[in-house]
Amino acid sequence: MEDPWLRWVAAIGVPLVLFVLWRLFLAPRAGQRADSTLYVAVSVVLFNLAALAFFGTNQPYLGAAMLVPTVINRTLVVIWKQS
């Protein structure tokens, strides 16, 4: 990603799209809430993508700091049936 415009679009556009998807389908008060299986799967993917972004920007400690609690949290959500 050498083009500065592409970097700006990625830096602003990707989080904006993810925010809108979260608000529409995954938020606790979403109008069309996804079923629990889809909710857990998508939330795991989204949070792990954020952690992988830290690894991709040469920030392994921040990536691990986000990845480990996310995996623990989503595992407990499934075990305790809280979704």
C-alpha positions, 0 to 999 in steps of 0.5 A, a space after each residue: 500500500 504505497 499510495 497515500 490515498 489508498 492508505 487514507 481510504 483503508 484507515 477511515 473506510 474499513 473501520 467505518 464499514 465494520 462499525 456500520 455492520 456491527 451496529 446493524 447486525 451485532 450490537 445488543 440493540 441492533 434492529 436485525 440482530 444476527 443469531 448467536 452462532 453467526 454473532 459469535 463467528 463474526 465477532 471472533 473474526 472481527 476482533 482477531 482481524 484487529 489483532 492481526 492488524 497489530 501484528 501486520 504493523 510490527 506491533 506484536 505485543 499489542 497484537 498479543 494483548 488484543 488476541 489473548 483476551 479476545 479468544 478467552 472472552 469469546 470462548 467464555 461467551 460460548 461456554 456460558 451461552 451469553 450471546 
